[in-house]
Amino acid sequence: MEITFRKVWKGFWEPILRLPIFQWIIALLMAASIWFVYFTSRLRIKNIEVFRKYRRKPAIFVFWHGRSMMLSPIVCMRGMRSYAVASRHKDGRMMAKLQNLFGLRSIYGSTSDGGISVLRQGVRVLRQGGYSVCISPDGPGGPSLRVQDGALYFAKMSGAPIIPVCFSASRARLQKRWDRYLVALPFSKITCNVGNPVFIDRKATDEDFEAARKNLEDYMVRQMREMDKEFGLAPAEQDLTARRFKDAMRAEKAARKAAKKKSKRGAK
């Protein structure tokens, strides 16, 4: 009965959530809650000089998929001009609408869906000048905390630097998702850390490219974990994917049901 109800409920809501008007409504509500957190919290930005230098220049700002929430109002309040890479999935399109409310334009696609198109659009934006590109290198479905190649190809083909950015908060919740999405709560201390620019040589060999990717990944993981440690947050896991995480949750739920049935039979 529960499975039937869930299927009916899902079948009712999924078509509605695909409608642009409902996506805009949800995006507006999300934006309002994010602004409330922003204006009730104390913000500290480390290495802000780098952000000021590149906020209106060709640059690739990278951040983990689970650490996007408070970056949007930060870049909005500081006049950043940027495009953000968003998935074509309905969730990605809703997030793109949310990004639009913070002044970010959208490039649709991902490494697994429309990757070549994203690369062409991103490089075109960077070569034209005046705008940066924002991308989460472990999105949209993981593996978590693993840098995929997209951002590095942007840098190699355009000559623009990669700038790793992360935020953490004193009052926060890590959602039970593959990316351990961090939800900052009102009246927090929020720290945003801006890393130094990383350039990729256009003549870089495959070995050089992989070394740069690994160095960037190691830095971003260290950057996030040092910030989280300051606020006493549990370290997020690497290598989780959306699919494997969902499978694990289903298996865990099935195991609980089986244990419950077994205990009932034992009680009889």
C-alpha positions as CSV (number, residue, x, y, z in Angstrom):
1,M,0.0,0.0,0.0
2,E,2.8,2.4,0.9
3,I,4.6,1.7,-2.5
4,T,1.3,2.3,-4.4
5,F,0.8,5.6,-2.5
6,R,4.3,6.7,-3.3
7,K,3.9,5.9,-6.9
8,V,0.6,7.8,-7.1
9,W,2.1,10.8,-5.2
10,K,5.2,10.8,-7.4
11,G,3.1,10.5,-10.6
12,F,1.1,13.5,-9.4
13,W,3.9,15.8,-8.5
14,E,6.6,15.1,-11.1
15,P,4.6,16.5,-14.1
16,I,3.7,19.6,-12.0
17,L,7.4,20.2,-11.0
18,R,8.3,20.2,-14.7
19,L,6.1,23.3,-15.3
20,P,8.2,26.5,-15.5
21,I,5.7,28.4,-13.4
22,F,6.0,26.0,-10.5
23,Q,9.8,25.9,-10.8
24,W,9.9,29.8,-10.6
25,I,7.7,29.7,-7.5
26,I,10.0,27.2,-5.8
27,A,13.1,29.1,-6.9
28,L,11.6,32.4,-5.4
29,L,10.9,30.7,-2.1
30,M,14.4,29.2,-2.0
31,A,15.9,32.6,-2.9
32,A,14.0,34.3,-0.1
33,S,15.2,31.7,2.4
34,I,18.8,32.1,1.3
35,W,18.7,35.9,1.5
36,F,17.3,35.5,5.0
37,V,20.2,33.4,6.1
38,Y,22.6,35.8,4.4
39,F,21.3,38.9,6.1
40,T,21.1,37.3,9.5
41,S,24.6,35.8,9.4
42,R,28.1,37.2,9.8
43,L,30.2,36.7,6.7
44,R,34.0,36.5,6.4
45,I,35.7,36.1,3.0
46,K,39.3,34.9,2.9
47,N,41.6,36.0,0.1
48,I,38.9,38.4,-1.2
49,E,41.5,40.2,-3.3
50,V,41.5,37.3,-5.8
51,F,37.7,37.5,-6.1
52,R,37.8,41.2,-6.6
53,K,40.4,40.8,-9.4
54,Y,38.5,38.2,-11.3
55,R,34.8,38.9,-10.6
56,R,34.4,40.6,-14.0
57,K,37.2,38.9,-15.9
58,P,37.4,35.5,-17.7
59,A,37.9,32.9,-14.9
60,I,36.5,29.5,-13.9
61,F,35.1,29.5,-10.4
62,V,34.9,25.9,-9.1
63,F,33.0,24.6,-6.0
64,W,31.8,21.3,-4.8
65,H,28.2,20.4,-5.7
66,G,27.2,20.4,-2.1
67,R,28.6,23.8,-1.4
68,S,26.6,26.2,-3.6
69,M,23.9,27.6,-1.3
70,M,25.6,30.7,0.2
71,L,27.9,31.4,-2.8
72,S,25.0,32.8,-4.8
73,P,24.2,35.8,-2.6
74,I,27.9,36.4,-2.0
75,V,28.6,36.8,-5.8
76,C,25.4,38.7,-6.3
77,M,26.2,41.3,-3.6
78,R,29.7,41.8,-5.0
79,G,28.7,42.4,-8.6
80,M,30.1,39.3,-10.1
81,R,29.3,38.7,-13.8
82,S,29.1,35.1,-14.6
83,Y,27.5,32.1,-16.3
84,A,26.8,29.0,-14.3
85,V,26.7,25.4,-15.7
86,A,23.3,23.8,-14.9
87,S,22.0,20.3,-15.7
88,R,19.2,19.8,-18.2
89,H,17.3,17.7,-15.7
90,K,14.3,19.2,-14.1
91,D,16.2,19.8,-10.9
92,G,19.0,21.4,-12.8
93,R,16.5,23.7,-14.6
94,M,15.0,24.8,-11.3
95,M,18.4,25.5,-9.9
96,A,19.2,27.5,-13.0
97,K,16.1,29.6,-12.3
98,L,17.4,30.1,-8.8
99,Q,20.8,31.2,-10.1
100,N,19.1,33.6,-12.4
101,L,17.5,35.3,-9.4
102,F,21.0,36.0,-8.1
103,G,22.1,37.5,-11.4
104,L,23.8,34.4,-12.9
105,R,23.2,33.4,-16.5
106,S,22.9,29.7,-17.4
107,I,24.7,27.2,-19.6
108,Y,22.8,24.0,-19.8
109,G,24.5,20.6,-19.8
110,S,26.9,18.4,-17.9
111,T,29.8,16.0,-18.5
112,S,27.3,13.2,-19.1
113,D,24.7,15.2,-21.1
114,G,25.7,17.8,-23.7
115,G,29.3,17.9,-22.6
116,I,30.7,19.1,-25.9
117,S,28.0,21.9,-26.2
118,V,28.8,23.0,-22.6
119,L,32.5,23.2,-23.4
120,R,32.0,25.2,-26.6
121,Q,29.6,27.7,-24.9
122,G,31.9,28.0,-21.8
123,V,35.0,28.6,-23.9
124,R,33.1,31.2,-26.0
125,V,32.0,33.1,-22.9
126,L,35.5,33.1,-21.5
127,R,37.2,34.2,-24.8
128,Q,34.7,37.1,-25.2
129,G,35.8,38.5,-21.9
130,G,33.9,40.3,-19.1
131,Y,32.3,37.1,-17.7
132,S,33.4,34.2,-15.6
133,V,32.1,30.6,-15.6
134,C,30.9,28.8,-12.4
135,I,30.9,25.0,-12.3
136,S,30.8,22.2,-9.7
137,P,33.4,19.7,-11.0
138,D,31.7,16.7,-9.1
139,G,28.2,17.4,-10.4
140,P,25.5,16.7,-11.3
141,G,25.7,13.1,-10.0
142,G,29.1,12.5,-8.6
143,P,31.4,10.9,-7.6
144,S,31.4,13.3,-4.8
145,L,34.6,15.4,-4.1
146,R,36.2,14.2,-7.3
147,V,37.2,16.8,-9.9
148,Q,36.1,15.9,-13.4
149,D,37.9,17.2,-16.5
150,G,35.4,19.9,-17.6
151,A,36.8,22.9,-15.7
152,L,40.3,22.1,-16.7
153,Y,39.4,21.9,-20.4
154,F,37.8,25.3,-20.0
155,A,41.0,26.6,-18.6
156,K,43.3,24.9,-21.1
157,M,41.3,26.1,-24.2
158,S,40.6,29.6,-23.0
159,G,43.7,30.5,-21.0
160,A,41.4,31.6,-18.1
161,P,42.5,30.6,-14.5
162,I,40.6,28.2,-12.3
163,I,39.7,29.6,-8.9
164,P,38.5,27.1,-6.2
165,V,35.9,28.5,-3.8
166,C,34.2,27.0,-0.8
167,F,32.0,28.1,2.1
168,S,31.2,26.6,5.5
169,A,29.0,27.7,8.4
170,S,28.8,27.5,12.2
171,R,25.1,26.6,12.2
172,A,24.4,24.1,9.4
173,R,22.9,20.9,8.4
174,L,24.4,18.3,6.1
175,Q,21.6,16.8,4.1
176,K,21.4,13.0,3.7
177,R,22.3,13.1,0.0
178,W,25.2,11.8,-2.2
179,D,26.8,15.3,-2.2
180,R,26.1,16.0,1.6
181,Y,24.6,19.3,0.6
182,L,25.3,21.9,3.3
183,V,22.3,24.0,4.4
184,A,23.4,27.1,6.3
185,L,21.0,28.2,9.0
186,P,20.1,31.7,10.1
187,F,22.3,33.6,12.5
188,S,25.5,31.7,11.5
189,K,29.1,32.6,11.1
190,I,29.8,32.0,7.4
191,T,33.3,31.7,6.0
192,C,34.0,31.8,2.3
193,N,37.5,30.8,1.2
194,V,38.7,31.9,-2.3
195,G,41.7,30.0,-3.5
196,N,44.6,31.3,-5.7
197,P,44.3,31.1,-9.5
198,V,45.4,27.9,-11.2
199,F,46.4,28.1,-14.9
200,I,46.5,25.2,-17.3
201,D,49.1,25.4,-20.1
202,R,47.5,25.0,-23.5
203,K,50.4,22.7,-24.4
204,A,50.0,20.5,-21.3
205,T,50.6,16.8,-21.9
206,D,48.1,14.2,-20.7
207,E,50.4,13.6,-17.7
208,D,50.6,17.3,-16.9
209,F,46.8,17.6,-17.2
210,E,46.1,14.7,-14.9
211,A,48.7,16.1,-12.3
212,A,46.9,19.5,-12.4
213,R,43.5,17.8,-12.0
214,K,44.7,15.8,-9.0
215,N,46.4,18.8,-7.4
216,L,43.2,20.8,-7.8
217,E,41.1,18.0,-6.3
218,D,43.4,17.6,-3.3
219,Y,43.4,21.3,-2.7
220,M,39.6,21.6,-2.9
221,V,39.1,18.7,-0.5
222,R,41.6,20.1,2.0
223,Q,40.1,23.6,1.6
224,M,36.6,22.3,2.5
225,R,37.7,20.0,5.3
226,E,39.8,22.6,7.1
227,M,36.8,25.0,7.0
228,D,34.4,22.4,8.2
229,K,36.8,21.4,11.0
230,E,36.8,25.0,12.3
231,F,33.0,24.7,12.8
232,G,33.0,21.1,14.0
233,L,31.2,19.6,11.0
234,A,31.6,15.9,10.1
235,P,33.8,15.3,7.0
236,A,31.9,14.6,3.8
237,E,32.7,11.3,2.1
238,Q,34.4,11.0,-1.3
239,D,33.3,8.9,-4.2
240,L,29.6,8.8,-3.4
241,T,27.4,8.9,-6.5
242,A,23.7,9.8,-6.7
243,R,22.8,6.4,-8.1
244,R,24.8,4.3,-5.6
245,F,23.5,6.5,-2.7
246,K,19.9,5.9,-3.7
247,D,20.6,2.2,-4.1
248,A,22.1,2.1,-0.6
249,M,19.1,3.9,0.8
250,R,16.7,1.4,-0.8
251,A,18.7,-1.5,0.5
252,E,18.8,0.0,4.0
253,K,15.1,0.5,3.9
254,A,14.4,-3.0,2.7
255,A,16.7,-4.4,5.5
256,R,14.7,-2.4,8.1
257,K,11.4,-3.7,6.8
258,A,12.7,-7.3,6.8
259,A,14.0,-6.9,10.4
260,K,10.7,-5.5,11.5
261,K,8.7,-8.4,9.9
262,K,11.1,-10.9,11.5
263,S,10.6,-9.3,15.0
264,K,6.8,-9.4,14.6
265,R,6.9,-13.1,13.7
266,G,9.2,-13.7,16.7
267,A,6.8,-11.9,19.0
268,K,4.0,-14.3,17.8
